[in-house]
Amino acid sequence: MSAVVFTGIFVVAWATSLVVRLWLARRQIAHVAAHRDAVPPAFSDTIGLGAHRKAADYTIAKQHLGVVETLVDALVLIGMTLGGGLAWLLRWTETIAVGPIWRDVLLLGAVALVGGVIGLPFSWYRTFRLEARFGFNRTTLRLWLLDLLKALALGIALGLPLTLAILWLMGRAGALWWLWAWLVWFGFQLLMLFLYPTVIAPLFNRFTPLPAGAARERIEHLLSRCGFAVAGLFVMDGSKRSAHGNAYFTGFGKARRIVFFDTLLTRLVPDEIEAILAHELGHYKLRHVIKRIVWSALVSLAFLALLAWLADSDWFYVGLGIRADLLPAAHARPGVALALFLLALPVFVFILSPLAARYSRKHEFEADAFAARNASPGALVSALVKLYEDNAATLTPDPVHSAFYDSHPPASLRVARLQAAGATAG
Ligand SMILES: [Zn+2]
């Protein structure tokens, strides 16, 4: 392939993903606004018009911010590639008197820094303006800054050894480096499954054992009924940062634990907590978690093989803004191919997001059905209604926007299926 042709393909993919993103945002805003003044019939008994309007306004405000962020990200991507940003970083790091692998670390660090610095005002605005306006934010500026520093330190502590290992393999491990790099990457992912619940999450939140009481009794009963061993039931002080509620499973094997946000426990009755947990349990029992891990392993293997091929192709570099006179330096520095790949990949794979979202929604329906069999479908419906209301999630998403992005099926479909399950069971 020639570099010019590849530039053309890249620009078409970039423009397509940008236009589709903006089009989807416009659809979502228009659809939600059009349904703002009437609660859907299925929810008219449970959700008030005020809460419904709040959800619409919140959804629209998030979309508006998303549009600005999409535009900025698209411009930064062009600046970094065809605009010569990465080429400039390459020339600059060539002049620094450290070993080549550390030059690549600097290059990748600079790319990450650019992304992080640009994301910062958006994160600030989201937390202290948008979330605050709708009454969700509980983070202070001090806590926000502290989180930022912790995340940065964690990124360096975990990301640096991984990056060094991958760069070293790219440079030294021969034609099959991508296979070795994949083993390292996969090992790192498994390590994270273990480190996240035990080391990382406790850096940001306090976890206390779920106190004895009706809720705990129901949960332990459900777990033993489903033959499910867990290392611990915990409550997380989610209210420290936000009023949003959630529950999740984390870890694997004997380190499995269940975490409830304190905000969730104060809002739901034991029946509903049991139903939410039964849904989460369904994800494990139906092997969704392991399927996800296998999928991500296969996809990362394919991407690394692709990267190995691209890193040897001149047109990949020149087509993305590295001028021909920089090619010898680029070929000697695996970090250049890695940076270009990580920058450019999202615009090519964006168009596949409906497939991933569809796969995820299929699992959500299956987990709901599991919950309906092992707990009360009616309690899951009332828990979901409370969660939708508390999180100001829209009940009337645009169908195309939802098909593209939503990892969970729209509320109306989930509730309809659960009510049907309740009718046949009861
Ligand atoms: Zn789920």
Boltz pocket constraint, residues with backbone or C-beta under 6 A from the ligand:
constraints:
  - pocket:
      binder: B
      contacts: [[A, 279], [A, 280], [A, 283], [A, 363], [A, 364], [A, 367]]
      max_distance: 6.0
